[in-house]
Amino acid sequence: MARLSKKELKQYLDEKAAQYESPEFLETDPLGVVHRAKSKQDKEILGLLTALIAWGNRKSIINNAEKIFEILEGQPHHFLLEHTSNEIERTTKGFVHRTFNERDLTFLLIRLKDYYSSNNSLETLFQTDTPFLNSGISNFRNFILGTPHEGRFEKHLADPSKGSAAKRIHLYLRWMVRPNHKGVDFGIWNKIDTGQLSCPLDVHTARIAKQLGLLKRKQNDAKALEELDTNLRAFDPFDPVKYDFALFGIGAFEQF
């Protein structure tokens, strides 16, 4: 593709975002599993767990997200509030997704149980008045890790303050915050503005962003994400993450 002008590039990405933000892609996307959840809290919990295992083979991610939903008996919020920590530990036996195993799942579920015992929504942990959500992500991370835990678990929660692009957490935030106008994202959080969201920077979005001249940095880290965010916000400061659909869709489904 010849290098486009900024106006042409915005038009191209707008068209691709509209094309790929469609429920027809949910059958092959882990988010499709989260759509099976009923209540706001169920979507928050299942969405978080699904996003945190969203790396590797997509079919494997979907299968294991479905296993988690089954472990939680189809009612994640009710399950956490009604089961003891020992009961939760027994139900996770045998679960594994790559390096995320039953101990990791047990620890995270118990921390979520602790949180929901006195709070109504995870949105409060992520909420911040800053232009970006890095401080909210750190707040969430600090809560989860704020009790004795295995050191190995920390790698499952990305830390933007240490240079991570935090792809999976930004994906989760997109699901929760962006409106449900097209039946894809949920829009169940309204205290976080869509303009604060950052693009989940995976191999597809990074590759296409670089080919389109939206990203020059070689490493897919926090600095690369900031560069990409700046360019996408120039196209749409109110909903820059809609372009995640364009960049991912082009990279995953087209010979670009």
Secondary structure, DSSP 8 states (H G I E B T S, - for coil): -----HHHHHHHHHHHHHHHSSGGGGGGSTHHHHTT--SHHHHHHHHHHHHHT--S-HHHHHHHHHHHHHHTTT-HHHHHHHS-HHHHHHHTTT-EETTEEHHHHHHHHHHHHHHHTT-S-THHHH--SSSSSHHHHHHHHHHHTSS---GGGGGGS--GGGT---HHHHHHHHHHHS--TTSSS-----SS-GGG------HHHHHHHHHTTS---SS-SHHHHHHHHHHHHHH-SS-GGGHHHHHHHHHHHS--
